[in-house]
Every structure is written in structure tokens, then in C-alpha cells.
Amino acid sequence: MDVRINVLSPDIFIQASLRVAPGTVGEPPHLRLQSGARSLEPKSILDALNAAGACPGHELLWSEDIFSPQIGCKFGLYPLARDSFFGLNYPELRAVDVSFAWFSKESDPFDVAEETSPTWDAKTPHPVLDEILAHAARVARLQQRLWYFFVLFFGDKARLIRVDHVGIVTTTAFPYATSQGPLTTFLWHFAHASPVHRGHDPSVQRVVPTSEAGQKMLSRAALESARNPGNHVSQAFIESLDDACPWWRIEVHDARAGRVYPFVVGKPVYDESGMVGSGKHGYIALDLANLDGPFVYLEDTWRMAGIGDEQEGNVLRVLNANSIPFVRTVLCHGDLPGQVTMAPNLVPRYGGQHPMPPIFRRHYRVVVGEVCKPVEEFSNGKELIKGVWCCLKAHEGAWLAGIVHPNVHPANISLYESPGGEWVGMLGGWTSAGDEYRTPEHKETWMFASKRLLDNPTRTTAISDALESFFNVLLHVAIRFLPNNIACVSSFIHAYFEAYSRNAQDLPRAGLLKSQAMTRGILNLASPDSMERNTLHFVTSSQDRHPINDVFDELLSWIRTSYTPGYLLDSRDALRKFHNLESHTAMGNLLLTHIGRQDWPSQDRCLGNPERAVVSHA
């Protein structure tokens, strides 16, 4: 867990998050509570809030399914005029507006020096934080939420909570069993706030399957099933029209074109778990103005926004204009007007002391013409090598054009079936957002970064670092899906890709197994400090030596020389290998040579091994 938390007073929280001007909506009603001990019981509060009309147009209902079973008392705030798609009595996640839950006083995760440090990063797991973050993610997935509100009760105190893509904003704890206090004020202002400030995205609309657009989507799916059976894009679109998941009309605001482009989509084909962070979703989409037209790929994300953080579509336009190969074609893109996380304006203005630098994200969408599949879905080892070679050529072209790809890892490498039926690689992820965080907490960048970058996090990325990342990506995918002699793949992945050691200053650095591989030139399956040569090797289904071994052996011998002091490079061959990492050319030629071999097995992909399960990527 790595979550930014801000603590505010209740009145500032309500004013900043709901943006209802004081005095414009009248006074909230008084809460009439039962006398005696029962006044603090959840059912008492629920009945009193409903009876007082604390949130006009809404009602509080018990909702046993909206939190984990271990939380005994919980209910939700639901609009009275609920979408007819769900019916009038549908107390579940697709209609809930605010979630309520009771916890013990001792389980309050925010009761930590909140007055002296109103902003901090929570890095250790906490059951309550885990629960509300998971719940917010579930709601966002079903409702296309910008952010989400909670009311959490801890003993005789309560907190108002807002979760967005930066983290959590919470109020200081306040007594809730008062006739008129922060609880009734929040609900009253919530009822009078705009749908946007309540967290609803105005740029999306639900598409009901029985509507005109929904029927056309179903007709297109039937046509694809008959016309293109087995085509991966057609099949993925058909599977996305799951009637158990909402379908959407999604707008893309392209400021450069001065237009709003509407698309229709089913459930996402890529779904990044968690609300805090980018919240990235990928859809196979159709242009609403041309439902008979080609399928496109729509990516919805909350990008880091600040100095130096570029919209990916702008980078793609430059790459496309320079005819860089194996890069997707941008069709339209842009930020959603006004959709930004709250923290950057809130903390400096209201937070008092704010030792943590403000961070914020903007809601962003980009549409590209090529619909791809994850690199993990390669058909055989030769196709995997071909895909990586293509992405290496894209990286080289961008580098020569003055654009440094920020983060080579499997999620940014995908496979595309060209019009001629050939599978090629596509290099994605052309944005700088968050890619300089080379710490173990940022696992996505840590796992595939070079040893030299991990040991020197302020170092500028060189070509040799990028080539080492391509090596790590190829290794990661290959050990999961090609037959090899690793007894436990998950253990090897942790030891090589995720683990870290510490230097003399107690700062994290590359793990021992990765360091050993890079400096010794071997992938040792024994303990990292062992000299035993129990090395990794791949085999074919007939237990013959797999050709991919030659690729790894040669690349490791090159990388080892880059970590060898110059005075020890005492042969012409060693110097040649050292210089091979100074440009993309040698690695590109090596991969291309092996792609042309005739001894690649056609069916070498492992199937049915839980150690090698596919991890979903865009």
C-alpha cells in the first residue's frame, strides 16, 4: 500500500469537495435522536436521518452486500429516482451514492498525529484502509466514478471520507450524535451539490442493451461472429458485451480538434485494479457516428499532471509524424474538462503544514487505431522474439527522434495482427507519468529497470539501460510461458524481479539475483550468493535445447561486460560485446538473426500451469 492521506476539518472538507456556497441552500434539518443508549446504534442513526430528510432526493438503506461480510453494520445512500435499468429497489453498488460503515474506535486508521502532520503517505496495510479502497474501486468500476464518498463511524465519532485517484481526504473525527453537525451538514450539501461534485462523470452515459445503440452493438457482434470467427478483436468485442456489466457511451474531448468524439463500449478488456493511481481501463470501442466502422482501442486513465508530464497522445502524434514503426496511430485524445483530483488545490490552501509535495492527476482519454493483445498471449517463442524486436525498433526510432521511452515493461509491449495477417509488436506507454520512481514500492518500474538504474536512481537513462530492460521483459514473459527448469516460477520472479538489497546508506538497490545475473553473466537458480552453476535453461516439448537459450546467453555475455571495469576488458571480443550495448543495432540484429532460424518449435507455449498464469495488461 502507498496511499496519500490528507486530513481536514469537517467544514473545510464539505466546502472544498461539494462546492456548495454557504447560505445558498438553507440550513440542514435537526436530527431527532432517541433518548438513552440506543441513540448511538446504527439503526437509530439511519432512521433519524431518513425521518429528518437529511439528504433530499435520497434515502438510506441497509445494504449487506456492499462491504465485506466481517463488517456487521453498513448501509448506503441511494437516490430515490434510481435508473429504471435497476428498478426502484436495488440497494447495491450500481446505484449507491455514499457508503456508510461502523468500526470500533480502536480501528481508526487516521488517528495518527493528524493535527501536526495533516498529510502523509500510508505505506503499511491496514484492514480499514484496505476495505474502503477496495470498495471504492468496486463502485468506480461499475459507475465510472470520478471519486467516491464514505461516512465511517469509529465508536462515538465519525469521519467523512473522499477517495480519488491520488488518495484519501478525511475529516478530523467528530461526534455524530448531535442534532445538527457535520454529518447532517454533509448530507444536506451533498443533496444540493452538482452530480459532478458528487463524483459522477458527465462525459459517460449508460447504454442499455435494449436501446438503439445497444441493439446496434449486439447486431455488430452477431455480424462479427458470422463474418470473422476466431478473429481476436472480433471475439474480444463479442465477449465485452456482457449483460452482467454496464455498457457505456464515452466522450473523448480533443482540444486540438475542438471536437467531442463519442464512442460506445462494453466491459473493459483491460481493467487496472484499484481506484488510487491511474485507474486505467482499456476498451474495444466503436465510433457512435459510425457503428459499422472499424474497431478502435480507447484507453481511459488518470494521468499524473505537472511539469514535464505529457499527454501520451501528443507524444504519439510526434512519433506518427516521424513515421516511427511499431507505434499505435493516435486518432483523438484529451483531458476531460475540469476533472482533476482535489489534493493540489486543497492541501496548500487549507492544510496548514503540508510537508508532502502536492500531487494530482487529470482524467484523460486517448483513442488509437490498432487493437492489440498482451504480449503474454504470444503463440510461440518465435512470435515472442519477433514482438520484442519490433518494440526495440520502435524504441530506437523514438530515441533517434529525441524521445526517450520512459518505462520498458510487459504492460507496454503488445501484439498486433497486421492487415496482412502477420503478428508484430507495438510499443506503448509513451508518457512520463510516474516513471522516475525507481523504488521497491513502485513495483512496475522496479521490476524491469536495469541494475545500474536501481543502484543509482538519479542516473539518466542510457541506451544500455533500455536494452537491459528489454532483456528483463523477455526473460519475465519467457519463464512464465515457455518450458524451463525453474522449480517454482513465482519464487524466481520474486527473487529476480521484485526483491531488493540495501547499500551502506540503507537505501534500496537491485536484488541479489538480478545483480548476480548482470555481473556474472549467468541466471543462477541456486541461492544468489552461491557459486553453484545451476543455471536456467529452456527446453522444447521433446526436451531438446530451446533456441531462446542462445538469445539469453548472448545478451547476458554482453551485459556482463557493461558491468566489468574497463581495465579488465582485455580482449577484442570483450570490447565488441561492451560496445554492442551502446546502440540498438547489435541487439536488433541478434534478435533478427534468431527470428530467421528454422529450428523454432511451432508449439512451445506452456498451457495449464498456474505458475505461469497470464497477468492482464493493456
N, C-alpha and C positions, 0 to 999 in steps of 0.2 A: 504494500500500500504506500502511495506517495500522494497525499491529498492536501491541497492548500485550504486552510480554515481561517475565516475572519469572524470576529465577534463584535457585534454592535449592540447598542441599546435598542429596546423594542421600538421606540418612536422613530428613530432614525432608520431602522430596518424597514418599517412599514412605509415610511415616506420614500425611501430610496428605491425600494423594489416594486411598489404598486403605483407610485407616481400619481396619487390622488391628492389634489391640493387641499390643505386643511380648510375646513369650514364650507367646502363646496357640496358636501353630500349629507350634511346634517350630523347629528350625534347618534352613535350606536345605541341600541336598546340596553336597558338594565337587565342583568341576569338574575332571575329569581331562583335561588337555590333552596333545596330542602334544608331544614334545620337539623343539627345533630351530625353524627359521624358520617352518615350516608352522603353528605353534601360533596365529598371528595371522590365518591365512587364514579367510575367511568359512565355507568348508565345514567347517573344523576346529571352529570355534565352534558351528556348527549341530549337528554330530554329537555334540560333547561335551555340549551342553545337553540333547539328546534322550536320550543314554545315561545322563546323571545323573538324569533325571527332574526337571529343574529346575522344571517347571510341570505338576504332576499334573493329569491330565484333558485335557491339551493336547499338541500336537506342533508342531514347527517344520517347515515345508515350503518348498521353493523355489517361488516364485510370480512367474514372469517377467512376468505381466500386471498386477501391482498398482502399479507405478511407471512413469514414463516410460521409453522404450526406452534413453535415454542413460545411465541408471543401471544398471551392469552387474551388481551383486551385491545381491540383495534377497530376503527371504523373509518369511513371515508365520507368526504363531502362531494355530493353529486348534484348536477344541475337538474332542476325539475323538468325542463323541456329537453330530455335526452334524445339523442339521434334515434329516429324511428328504426334505423337499421338494427338497433339493440333492443328496442322496446322500452317501455316506461319503467320497468322494474328489473334493472340489470346492474346490480351492485358489484361490478368487477372492474378490472384495470382499464378497459377500453372507454370507460365513461367517467372515472374518478377524477376529481379536480384537485383535492388536497387529501393527504393521508394522515391519520391520527394513530398513535400507539402509546401504550403505557409501559414504563420500565421502572425498575427500582431506583431509588435515589442514588445508590452506590454505583449504578451502571452508567452514569452520565459521563460520556467521553470528552465533554467540552469543559469540564470543571478543572482546568489546569492553567493557573496563572493567567486567566483571561483578561484581568484588568491591566496587568503590566505588560503582557505580550498579546495584543489583540489579533495578531496574525502569526500563524506558524504552520509548518508542514507536518502532518501526521504520517509517519513512516512505518509504524508498527501496527499489526492487525488489532482491531477492536470489534467485538461482536455487534455492538450497536451501529458503529460506523459501517461495518460490512453489510449489515442488514439494510440500512437506509440507502446505501449506494446501489446495492443490488436491486432494491425495489424501484428506485428512481430509473435505473436502466430498463427495467421491465416496462414501466409506464411509457418511457420515451420511445421504446421500440414499437409500442402499439399505438401511440398517439402522435408521433412526430413532435415531441415536446422540445421547446427551447430551454426550459428549466422547469423545476418542479418544487412544490412547497410541501412541508410537513409541519405538523404540530406534535411535538413529543413531550410526554409527561414523565417527570422523574420525581416520584414521591409527591410532595405537595407543591412542586414547582413545575413550570413548563418552559419550553423554548420554541420559538418559531425558527424554521429551518428552510433555507433555499439552496438547492443543489443545481449547479450548472456545470458547464464543461471545463471550468477552471478548478472548481472545488465546492466548498460548503461555506455559506454565510449563515451564522446562527446569532440569535439574540442572547443577551445575558439571561440567566434564569429569573423567572418572575412568578409570584403566587397567582394561580389562575382562578381560585375560588373567590373572586371578588365580583361585585355587582356590575362594575364597568371597568375593564382594564385592558391590557394589551391583547388578550385573546378575543374579546368581543370587538375591539377596535380593528384588529387584523381582519376578522371575518367580514365586518361591515365594509371596510375599504376594499377587500377582495371582491365583494359582490359588485362594487361600483367601479372597479378598475376595468380597463380595456382587456379584451381577450389576449392581446399581445403581452401585456404586463402580467397577466395570469399565467403566461407561459405557452400559449397556443400560437402556432406558426401560421400566419395568414397566407403564406405562399403555397400551402398544400391544401388540398380538398380530398375527402374520401371519395373513391369511385366504387359505387355499389355494383355488384355483378349484374343486377337487373337493369341498370341504367343504359343509356345509349352507348356511352364509351365502354362500359363493362361488357356489353354484348359484342361490340366490335373487337375487343381484346380476345374474347372467347372464340369468335369466328376466326381471328387471325391464328390463334393457337391450333384450331382444328385444321386450318389450311396448311400450316407448317407440318403438322403431324402426317398429313397425306402427301405433301409435296417434298419435304426434306426429312424423312425418317432417319434417325441416327445422327443428324447434324447437331453438334454440341450446343450451338447458340439457340437453335430452334427448341431443342429439348430443355435447355435451361429456362427459356421463356415459358414453355408449357408448364414446367414444374413450379415456376414462380407464381402462377395463377392458382394459389392455394386458397380455397374458400375459408380456411380457418384463420387466415391472416388478412389484414386490411390491404386494399389496393389504393393507389394514390394518383392524383393529378398533381404534379410537382412543377413549380415555375423555376426557370433559370433566368436571372436578371443579368443581362450582358450590357454593362455600361458603355463599352466601346461601340457596340452596335446600336445602343439606345433602344433596345427591344427587350421584351419579356417573352421567353420561349416556353410554352407549356408542353410537358411530356406526361405520359401515363406509364405506370409501373405496377408490378405485383410485389411480392415479398422480396427482400434483398437477396441477391446471390452472394454478397459479402456483407457480413454483419460483425463489426468490431464490438466486442462485449464491453460493457461499462459506459456510464454516462460521462464521468470525469475523463477528460482527454479529448481526442479528436472526434470520438463517436462516429467513425467513418462507416458509411453504408454504400454499397455498390448495387446498382440495379441494371437489368436489361430493359431498355426503355424504347418507347415508340413516340415519335413526334405526334402530338394530338392533332395537328393540322394535316398530317399525312399518315394515317394509321396503316396504310398499305405500303409504306416506305420501309427503308432498311432498319434493322435493329441497331441501336447505339448503346453506349455504356455511360450511365450517369452516376457520378460519384458525389455524395453529399458528405461534407465534413465540417468540422470546426477547426479552422487553421489558426496557428499562432500568428498574432498580428503585432507588429512592432517594426522597429528599424531593421532593415535587412531581410525581413520576411516577405517573400514574393509570392504572388498568386501563381499556382502551378500552370494555369492556362497561359499566362504571359510568357513563361519560360517555354512552354510547348510551341507557342506562336513563333518564337525566335528559332527554335530547333526546326520547325516545319519550314520556315522561310529559308533556312540554310540547307534544306534537303538532307538533314541528318537521318540516316537509315534506322529502321527498327525502333521508331518512336511513334506513339499514337498521334493521330490527327485531331487537333482540337477543333470543335465545331462552335461551341459557345461556352461562356463561363462568367462568373462574377460573384461578388459578395452579395448577401441579402441585405437590403437597406435597413439600417438600424438594429440588426440582430447581432449583438455583441454581448459578451459576458459582463456581469455587473462590476466585478472587482476593480478594474483600473480606475474608474471614476469614483468608486465608493471609498476605497481604503485611504488614499491621500487626503480626501476631503473630510471624511468623518472619523477616520480610525484612530486619531491621536498618534501614539507611537506606532510606527509600521516598519519594523526592521527588515521585513521581507520585501524584495523589489516587486512592484506590481506587475502581474502578467495578465494577459487577456487573449481571448480568441474571437474570431469573427466567423459567422456562418457563411459557408462558401460551397458553390456547386460548379462542377465542370462536366461537360459532355464531350466524349471523344467518339470517333467513328468506328474504332476497332473493338469488338467484343472478344475478350481473351479468356483463357482458362489458367489457373495457377500452374506454376512450373512443376509443382508436385504431381500433377496429373499427366506427366510425360508418358509416352507409350513404351519406350525402351531407352537404354543408356545412350544410344547414338542420338536420339531426339533430344535428350537432356543436354549433351555436349553441344549440339547444334544451337539450342536455345541460349546457352551461356555465351557461345561465340557471337551470336547476333547482338546480345546485350553488351558484350565487350566492344563491338564495333560502334554501337550507339554511344557508349561512354567515350570512346576515342574521338568520334566526330564532334561531340559536345566539348570535349577538352580542347581540341584544336580551335573551336569557335569561341573559346574563353569561358565556357560554362562548366563548372565542376559539379558533377552529380554528388549530392550530399551524403547518400547512405545506400550502399550496395548491400541488399539482403533479399531473401527469397520473396518477401511480400512485394518487392518492386520488380521482380522478374516474372513475366507471364509468357504464355504461348498463344500464338495467333495463327489461325488457318488462313493462308493467303487465298485469293481468288483462284489460283492455280492448284489448290489442294495441298500445298506444302506448309508444314508447321515450322514457324520461325519464332524467335524470341522477341519480346518487346520490353524495353527498359522503361519503367515508370517511376513515380515518386520524385518528380522534379520540383521539389520545394525544400526550402532550408529549415522549415519549421521543426524545432526541437532536435535537430540532428547533430548539434555540437555537445550534447550531454553524453559524454563517454564515461558513465559511472555505472556500477552494477545495478543501481535502481532503474536505469533506463536500458532494460534488457535488450530491446530491439536493436539499439545501436551497439551495445557492448558485445553481443554475441558474435558479430561478423566483422568488427573492426580489427585492424592489424595489431599485432603485438606492440609495434612501435608507437602507435597512436594511444593504445591503452596505457602504456608506461609513461607517455608524455602527452597528457591531454591538451596541452596548449600548442602542440605541434600543428603546423599547417599540413593538410593532406597532400601527399605526393603521389605520383603515378604508382610507385611501388606499393603504397598503402592500399590503393584501389584494387590493384591486381591481387594482393593478398586477400582482400575481401571477396573477390570473385572466387578465389580458391576455397575460402571458408564456406561460401554459399554452395558451391559444387559438392564439397565434402558433406555438408549438412543434409542436402537432398539425397545424395547417393547412399549414405549409410542407412537412411530410413527406407529406401525403396529398392536397392539392389542387393543381391545376396552377398553376405560378407561373413567374416569370422568373429564379429563382436558378439559376446555372450548376452550382454544387456545394453541395447542401444540407448535407452533413456539415461542410464548411468554414464555412458560415454558422452552423450550430449551435454549432460550437466558438467562433467569434469572438463571437457574441452571448450564448450561454448559459453557456459554460464558462470563457472567458478572464477574466483579471483584470489590473488595473494596480496600481501601488503609490503610496501617498501620500508626503508628505515624510518621514514617520517610517518609511518602508519597510514599512508594513502593507498587506495586500491590500485592494483596493476594487473596485468594479464595473468590468468591462471597458470598453474604449473604445467599442465598437459599441453596447452597451446604454446607456452614458452619453449617447452622441450621440443615440440614438433618443428617450430620455426628455427631454433638454433642448432638442433642436431640433424634436421632433415629426415626424421622418421616419425611415423604415427605409432607410438608405442601403446599397446593395450595393457601393459603392466602398470604398476604404480608410477606416478610421474618422476619420482626420484630413483627409479630402478634403471639399471643399465641392461637389463634383460631384453633381448630383441624379440619380443612377442609382438610383431608388427601387424597392423591392419592390412588385410588383402581381400579383394573381391573375387568371386568365382562365378562361373556360369552355372546353369541348371545341371549340367553334366559334370560339375566340379572342376572344370578346366579353368585356367587363369583368365580372368576377365580383362579385356583390353583397356578398361578405365584405369587399371593399376598403373599402366605406363604413363598416363596423363599425370596422375598424382605423384608418381616417383620423380618424373622430370621437373615438375613445378616445385616440389619440395627441395630438390637439389639447387634450384635457382634461388629460392627464398633463403635457404641456409646461408648462401654466400652473401646475401644482403645484411646478415647479422654477424658476419665474420669480419674482424678487423682487417683493414686493407693490407697491412704488412704480412698477413697470413695467406693472402691470395697469391700463391707462388707459382701458379701455372696458367698457361694461356686459356685452358678450358675453364678454370675457375673465374678468370676475368670475364670471359664470354658470358658465363652464366650470371655474373654480377650485373653486367650491362644489359642483360635481357629484360631486367625489370625497370629500365629507365624509359621505356616507351611501351605502347600496347602491341607493337608489331610482332615481337617474338612469341608472346603468348597467343596472339591471334593465329599466327602461322602454325604453332604447335597444335592448337585445337583443330584447325582446318585439316592438317595432315592426318590426325587421328579420325576425323569425321570421314575421310576418304578410305579408311581401311575396310577390307572385305570380311573381317572376322568378327564383326559385331553380331551378337546373338539378337534375333528379332524379338524374342520373348524372354526378357531377363528381369522384368519387374516383379518384385515380391508382392504377393497378394495375401490378405487374410492374417497378417502378422500385427497384433495390436501394438507392438513396439514401434511399428512404422505407420501409424495412422496419419492420415492427411490432416494438416493444420490449415484451416481456411485462410486464404489471402485474396486480396483484390486482383 
